[in-house]
Amino acid sequence: MSLLKTSATIGAFTFLSRLTGFARDMLIAAILGAGMVSDAFFVAFKLPSLFRRLFAEGAFSSAFVPIFTGLLQREGRDAARTFAEQALAALTLVLLALLAVFEIFMPWLMLGLAPGFISDPPKFDLAVELTRITFPYLLFISLVSLMGGVLNSLGRFAAQAAAPIVLNVVLIGALLIFRDALDSNGHALAWGVFAAGVLQLAGMTVACWRAGMRLRVRVPRLTAPVRELGRLLVPGVVGSGAAQVNIAVDIIIASLLPTGAVSYLFYADRLVQLPLGVVGVAVGTALLPLLARQLGAGDESAAQNSLNRAIELVLLLCVPAAVALMVCAQPFIEVLFERGEFTPAATRATAAAVVAFAGGLPAYVLIKALSPPFFARKDTRTPVKVAVFTLALNIVLNLALMVPLRHVGLALATALSAWVNAGVLAFLLRRRGQLVFDARLQRAVVRSLLAVAVMGAALWGAIRYAPPAVFDGDGWSQWLGVGVLVALGLGTYALGLQLLGVATLADLRRFGRGR
């Protein structure tokens, strides 16, 4: 399966996941708004959500897939299945022990997750209670990710890509069915997270059975492949998930700001996650198994071409998405979230955070494309060193910018740190001769930037000179206005690419075939 076709399959499911995620977040915004309960739930949801993004969006696979693929190629399916079963047993044992400790010491853990909540005891206690309910999701999503790595190595990408849809649908159902029926609406959402994890794990188990990989329960044994997985796992998670860790740090520091800051960052992050998930997850998930096979076969030239095409695809799609989000942040937030308990003031605060987050969107996705070349060569040390450095940089920038810019400064710090991360990874790959920008990539980048500039100007003009009723009217006029903006942006950019000779429909079909 070509890189483009695989990316398209993953991207389609991820796009559907993001759409159902928006429906979920619109419902949460309308019912919870941006207050104490929403802040407490978002902190309770942040840790499971962080692990979901880290594991489901490729960080676990960065360690697991090269080992599983190598065994599959060298020793066959039985050896690969045995390794997967041993890894499953070891991971389950470690996570159960971790869960037991964290559930007991959750109040102390909350001091690190949301130190600012300690000055508001009701909010702090609610966050502790909700996090105890959501925390087992870590176990479920980790096992889901392992099974997803098995399926991805076998060329089956749909099941793992579709798993997040289950989470969104269950949370929507939980909030609609149990609204005002439990101690708080936050409790309904927290129990929804728990139930979704159970359903996701059951679904992935069935998918593995259908792929001929019925994973049996084994007594944990530290075999050589399992030890290698453990050695690669932590660096892989940190290296591939640096941007997600930085966003989690933002939430922790945001707890020190006035009520609402955590919610503003959560809603802003959700909007930026749409292009990040559709492009970044798709490219990163598809690229790692491809590079592992090409490098395993000794085909360095093919690996170079695949990496160039991945970077090209990322930049062609993410730079215009970033500009569109920055220009259209206000109307997008208005139409998505401003209803019920979500006020115009919350819209303005969230839109400002979107602008800052979106500035780093291309970098977030480039990290997804630039990390797999290291992981495919089983070099996890380099990405983790870069990630730790940029994490420290993010904390410094957070502390420097949070006073003058409040929550917007936290989002801006994350964007700046992501650019440093992507830049250092690219520099190191080029210095090692593992990344040579070919003529096609260089030509596409320069010309696409011209198309992006025209698109951005068109969107700004449409917002600036549109009649006030378009964006300030009732719900239908707002949706229509946003629809026009989306169509204008897509049309202008596509026309620009065509006129500048950057990419036609035929070119896009050739992305993954190396032509």
C-alpha positions in Angstrom: 0.0 0.0 0.0 1.4 3.4 -1.0 2.2 6.1 1.5 -0.5 8.3 0.1 -3.2 5.6 0.1 -2.3 4.5 3.6 -2.3 8.1 4.8 -5.6 8.7 3.1 -7.2 5.7 4.9 -5.9 6.8 8.3 -6.7 10.4 7.5 -10.3 9.6 6.6 -11.0 7.8 9.9 -9.1 10.5 11.8 -11.1 13.2 10.1 -14.3 11.4 11.1 -13.0 11.1 14.6 -12.3 14.9 14.7 -15.8 15.6 13.5 -17.4 13.5 16.2 -14.9 15.1 18.6 -16.2 18.5 17.7 -19.7 17.4 18.2 -18.6 16.1 21.6 -16.8 19.4 22.5 -19.7 21.5 21.3 -22.0 19.6 23.6 -19.6 20.0 26.5 -19.1 23.7 25.9 -22.9 24.2 25.8 -23.6 22.3 29.0 -20.4 22.9 31.1 -19.1 26.2 29.5 -15.8 27.4 30.9 -16.0 27.2 34.7 -15.1 25.1 37.7 -16.6 21.7 36.6 -15.2 22.0 33.1 -11.8 22.9 34.4 -11.9 19.9 36.8 -13.0 17.5 34.1 -10.4 18.8 31.5 -7.6 18.2 34.0 -9.1 14.7 34.8 -9.3 14.0 31.1 -5.9 15.5 30.2 -3.8 12.7 31.5 -5.8 9.9 29.8 -6.0 12.1 26.7 -2.3 12.7 26.8 -1.6 8.9 26.9 -4.3 8.4 24.2 -2.5 10.9 21.9 1.0 9.6 22.7 0.1 5.9 22.3 -2.6 6.1 19.6 -0.7 8.7 17.5 2.4 6.7 17.0 4.7 7.0 20.0 4.2 3.5 21.2 4.4 2.2 17.6 7.8 3.9 17.2 9.2 1.4 19.6 7.0 -1.6 18.9 6.6 -1.7 15.1 10.4 -1.9 14.2 10.8 -5.0 16.5 7.6 -6.7 15.4 8.2 -6.0 11.7 11.8 -7.3 12.0 10.6 -10.6 13.7 7.8 -10.9 11.1 10.3 -10.6 8.2 13.1 -12.8 9.7 11.2 -15.5 11.7 7.6 -15.4 10.5 4.2 -14.7 12.1 4.5 -17.2 15.0 7.6 -15.5 16.3 6.0 -12.0 15.9 2.8 -13.2 17.6 4.8 -14.6 20.6 6.6 -11.3 21.0 3.3 -9.4 20.9 1.8 -11.7 23.6 4.9 -11.3 25.8 4.8 -7.5 25.4 1.1 -7.5 26.1 1.6 -9.4 29.4 4.5 -7.3 30.5 2.7 -4.0 29.7 -0.5 -5.2 31.5 1.5 -6.1 34.7 3.4 -2.8 34.7 0.3 -0.7 34.1 -1.8 -2.4 36.7 0.8 -1.7 39.3 1.0 1.9 38.2 -2.7 2.3 38.4 -2.9 0.9 41.9 -0.2 3.4 43.1 -1.7 6.4 41.3 -5.3 5.7 42.5 -4.1 5.6 46.1 -2.0 8.7 45.9 -4.2 10.7 43.5 -4.5 13.8 45.7 -0.7 14.1 45.7 -0.6 13.5 42.0 -3.1 16.3 41.5 -0.7 18.7 43.2 1.5 18.1 40.1 -1.3 18.0 37.5 -3.1 21.2 38.7 -1.1 23.0 41.4 -3.3 26.1 41.0 -6.4 24.2 42.1 -5.1 23.9 45.7 -6.4 27.4 46.4 -9.9 26.3 45.4 -10.6 23.1 47.6 -14.0 22.2 45.9 -12.4 22.3 42.4 -9.3 20.4 43.7 -11.5 17.6 45.3 -13.7 17.4 42.2 -10.6 17.0 40.0 -9.2 14.2 42.2 -12.5 12.3 42.1 -12.9 12.6 38.4 -9.3 11.7 37.7 -9.7 8.5 39.8 -12.6 7.5 37.5 -10.8 8.3 34.2 -7.3 7.0 35.1 -7.9 3.3 34.2 -8.3 4.5 30.6 -4.4 4.5 30.5 -4.5 0.7 30.7 -7.1 0.3 28.0 -5.5 2.7 25.5 -2.0 1.3 26.0 -3.3 -2.2 25.2 -5.3 -0.8 22.3 -2.1 0.8 21.0 -0.1 -2.4 21.2 -2.8 -4.2 19.2 -2.8 -1.3 16.8 0.9 -1.7 16.3 0.3 -5.4 15.4 -2.3 -4.5 12.9 -0.3 -1.6 11.3 2.6 -3.9 10.8 0.3 -6.2 8.9 -0.9 -3.4 6.7 -4.2 -3.0 8.5 -4.7 0.6 9.6 -8.5 1.1 9.8 -9.3 -0.4 13.2 -6.9 1.7 15.2 -7.7 4.9 13.2 -11.4 4.3 14.0 -11.0 3.6 17.7 -11.1 7.3 18.8 -14.6 7.6 17.2 -15.8 5.2 19.9 -14.6 7.5 22.7 -16.4 10.5 21.2 -19.7 8.7 20.6 -19.7 7.2 24.1 -18.9 10.6 25.7 -21.8 12.2 23.8 -24.1 9.5 24.9 -23.0 9.7 28.5 -23.6 13.4 28.7 -27.0 13.2 27.0 -28.3 10.2 29.0 -26.8 11.1 32.4 -27.0 14.9 32.3 -27.8 16.2 35.8 -28.4 12.5 36.9 -25.1 12.1 38.7 -23.2 14.3 41.2 -22.1 16.6 38.4 -22.0 16.5 34.6 -18.3 16.0 35.0 -19.0 12.6 36.6 -21.1 11.6 33.5 -18.2 12.4 31.2 -15.6 10.7 33.5 -17.6 7.4 33.5 -18.0 7.8 29.8 -14.2 7.8 29.4 -14.0 4.6 31.4 -16.7 2.9 29.4 -15.1 4.0 26.1 -11.8 2.4 27.0 -13.5 -1.0 27.7 -15.3 -0.8 24.3 -12.1 0.2 22.4 -10.1 -2.6 23.8 -12.9 -5.1 22.9 -13.0 -3.8 19.4 -9.3 -4.0 18.8 -9.2 -7.6 20.2 -11.8 -8.6 17.6 -9.8 -6.8 14.9 -6.7 -8.8 15.8 -8.6 -12.1 15.7 -9.9 -11.2 12.2 -6.3 -10.5 11.1 -5.2 -13.9 12.3 -3.4 -12.6 15.3 -5.3 -14.1 18.3 -3.2 -12.8 21.2 -3.2 -15.2 24.1 -2.7 -14.3 27.8 0.8 -15.3 28.9 2.9 -15.2 32.1 5.1 -12.1 31.7 8.7 -13.0 30.7 11.6 -10.5 30.0 12.7 -12.1 26.7 15.3 -10.3 24.6 12.7 -8.6 22.3 10.6 -7.5 25.3 13.7 -6.0 26.9 14.5 -4.2 23.7 10.9 -2.8 23.6 11.3 -1.5 27.2 14.6 0.1 26.2 13.1 1.9 23.2 9.6 2.6 24.7 10.2 5.5 27.0 12.5 7.4 24.6 10.1 6.7 21.8 7.1 8.1 23.8 9.0 11.2 24.8 10.6 11.8 21.5 7.5 11.3 19.3 5.1 12.9 21.7 7.0 16.1 22.7 4.4 18.4 21.3 1.6 16.6 23.3 3.7 16.7 26.5 4.3 20.4 26.0 0.5 21.0 25.7 0.0 19.0 28.9 2.5 21.3 30.6 0.5 24.2 29.4 -2.6 22.8 31.1 -0.6 22.3 34.4 0.7 25.9 34.4 -2.7 27.2 33.3 -4.2 25.9 36.6 -2.3 28.8 38.2 -4.2 31.3 36.1 -7.8 32.4 36.8 -10.8 30.0 36.3 -11.4 29.4 32.7 -7.8 29.3 31.5 -7.6 25.5 31.4 -10.9 25.4 29.4 -9.7 28.0 26.9 -6.6 26.0 26.2 -8.5 22.8 25.9 -11.1 24.1 23.4 -8.3 25.9 21.4 -6.3 22.7 21.3 -9.3 20.8 20.1 -9.6 23.0 17.0 -5.9 22.8 16.2 -6.1 19.0 16.6 -8.2 18.6 13.5 -5.5 19.2 10.9 -2.8 17.9 13.3 -4.7 14.6 13.6 -5.8 14.2 10.0 -2.4 14.9 8.5 0.1 14.3 11.3 -1.2 11.0 12.7 -1.9 9.7 9.2 1.6 10.5 7.8 3.5 9.5 11.0 1.6 6.2 11.4 2.0 5.2 7.7 5.6 6.4 7.4 7.2 4.3 10.2 6.3 0.8 8.9 7.3 1.9 5.4 10.7 3.2 6.5 11.3 0.1 8.6 10.7 -2.1 5.6 12.8 0.0 3.2 15.7 0.3 5.6 15.4 -3.3 6.6 15.8 -4.2 2.9 18.8 -1.8 2.6 17.0 0.6 0.2 18.3 4.0 1.5 17.3 5.7 -1.7 13.6 4.7 -1.3 13.7 5.7 2.3 15.0 9.2 1.4 12.2 9.5 -1.2 9.5 8.4 1.2 10.7 11.0 3.8 10.8 13.8 1.2 7.3 12.9 0.0 6.0 12.9 3.6 7.5 16.3 4.3 6.1 17.6 1.1 2.6 16.3 1.9 2.8 17.8 5.5 3.8 21.2 4.3 1.3 21.4 1.4 -1.5 20.6 3.8 -0.5 22.1 7.2 0.9 25.5 6.3 -2.5 26.6 4.7 -4.4 25.0 7.6 -2.3 27.0 10.1 -2.9 30.3 8.2 -6.6 29.6 7.9 -6.9 28.9 11.6 -5.0 32.0 12.5 -7.1 34.2 10.2 -10.5 32.6 10.9 -10.1 31.7 14.6 -12.9 34.0 15.9 -15.7 32.9 13.5 -14.7 29.3 13.9 -14.9 29.4 17.7 -18.2 31.3 17.6 -19.9 28.8 15.4 -18.5 25.7 17.1 -18.8 26.6 20.8 -20.6 29.9 21.5 -23.9 28.7 22.9 -25.4 27.9 26.3 -22.8 28.4 29.0 -20.0 29.4 26.6 -20.0 33.2 26.5 -18.7 35.7 23.9 -15.8 36.5 26.4 -14.9 32.8 26.4 -15.0 32.9 22.6 -12.5 35.8 22.4 -10.2 34.1 24.9 -10.3 30.8 23.1 -9.8 32.4 19.7 -6.6 34.1 20.9 -5.2 30.8 22.1 -6.1 29.2 18.7 -4.0 31.9 16.9 -1.0 31.1 19.1 -1.4 27.3 18.9 -1.9 27.4 15.1 1.4 29.2 14.6 3.1 25.9 15.5 0.8 23.6 13.5 3.3 22.8 10.7 6.0 22.1 13.3 3.8 19.8 15.3 3.2 17.7 12.2 6.8 17.9 10.9 7.8 16.3 14.2 5.5 13.4 13.3 7.3 13.0 10.0 10.9 13.7 11.2 10.8 11.3 14.2 10.2 8.0 12.3 13.6 8.0 10.4 15.3 7.8 13.8 12.9 5.2 15.2 13.1 3.1 12.0 16.9 2.9 12.6 16.2 2.1 16.3 17.8 5.4 17.4 15.5 6.6 20.1 18.2 8.5 22.1 18.4 11.4 19.6 14.7 12.3 19.5 14.4 12.0 23.3 17.3 14.3 23.9 15.8 16.9 21.5 12.4 16.4 23.2 13.8 16.9 26.7 15.6 20.1 25.6 12.5 21.5 23.9 10.3 20.6 26.9 12.7 22.6 29.2 12.5 25.4 26.7 8.7 25.3 26.7 8.6 25.5 30.5 11.0 28.5 30.5 8.9 30.2 27.8 5.7 29.4 29.7 7.0 31.1 32.8 8.2 34.1 30.8 5.1 34.6 28.7 2.3 33.7 31.2 2.4 37.0 33.0 2.1 39.4 30.1 0.0 37.2 27.8 -1.8 34.9 30.3 -3.1 31.7 28.7 -2.2 32.9 25.2 1.5 33.0 26.3 1.3 29.3 27.2 0.0 28.4 23.8 2.6 30.6 22.1 5.4 28.9 24.1 4.2 25.5 22.9 4.3 26.7 19.2 7.8 28.2 19.5 9.1 25.0 21.2 7.7 22.8 18.5 9.5 24.8 15.8 12.8 24.4 17.7 12.1 20.6 18.0 11.3 20.2 14.3 14.3 22.3 13.3 16.8 20.4 15.4 15.5 17.0 14.1 15.8 18.2 10.5 19.3 19.5 11.1 20.5 16.3 12.7 19.0 14.1 9.9 20.7 16.4 7.2 24.0 16.3 9.0 23.9 12.5 9.0 23.0 12.3 5.4 19.7 10.7 6.1 17.7 13.7 4.8 18.5 15.4 1.5 15.8 17.8 0.3 15.2 16.9 -3.3 14.4 19.4 -6.1 10.7 18.6 -6.1 10.3 19.3 -2.4 12.2 22.6 -2.6 10.2 23.8 -5.6 6.9 22.7 -4.0 7.6 24.6 -0.7 8.5 27.9 -2.4 5.5 27.9 -4.7 3.0 26.7 -2.1 3.9 29.6 0.2 2.8 32.0 -2.6 -0.5 30.1 -2.8 -0.9 30.3 1.0 -0.3 34.0 1.0 -3.0 34.6 -1.6 -5.4 32.3 0.4 -4.7 34.1 3.6 -5.3 37.5 2.0 -8.6 36.3 0.5 -9.8 35.0 3.9 -8.8 38.1 5.7 -10.6 40.3 3.1 -13.8 38.1 3.4 -13.9 38.5 7.1 -13.0 42.2 7.1 -15.5 43.3 4.5 -18.4 40.8 5.0 -21.7 42.3 6.2 -21.9 42.1 10.0 -25.0 39.9 9.8 -22.9 37.1 8.2 -20.9 36.3 11.3 -22.9 38.1 14.0 -26.4 36.8 13.1 -28.3 33.7 14.1 -26.8 30.2 14.0 -27.7 29.4 10.4 -26.0 32.6 9.0 -22.9 31.9 11.1 -22.7 28.3 9.8 -23.2 29.6 6.2 -20.5 32.2 6.7 -18.0 29.7 8.0 -18.9 27.3 5.1 -18.2 30.1 2.7 -14.8 30.8 4.4 -13.9 27.1 4.2 -14.9 26.9 0.5 -13.0 30.2 -0.3 -9.9 29.0 1.4 -9.9 25.6 -0.2 -10.7 27.0 -3.6 -8.2 29.8 -3.6 -5.4 27.5 -2.4 -6.1 24.7 -4.8 -6.3 27.2 -7.7 -3.0 28.7 -6.6 -1.3 25.3 -6.5 -2.6 24.5 -10.0 -1.6 27.8 -11.5 1.9 27.7 -9.9 2.4 24.1 -11.0 2.9 22.8 -7.5 0.4 19.9 -7.5 -2.4 18.6 -9.6 -4.8 15.8 -8.7 -2.5 13.4 -10.7 0.5 14.6 -8.6 -1.3 13.8 -5.4 -2.0 10.3 -6.5 1.7 9.9 -7.1 2.8 11.1 -3.7 3.2 7.6 -2.2 4.5 5.9 -5.4 7.8 7.8 -5.5 7.4 9.4 -8.9 
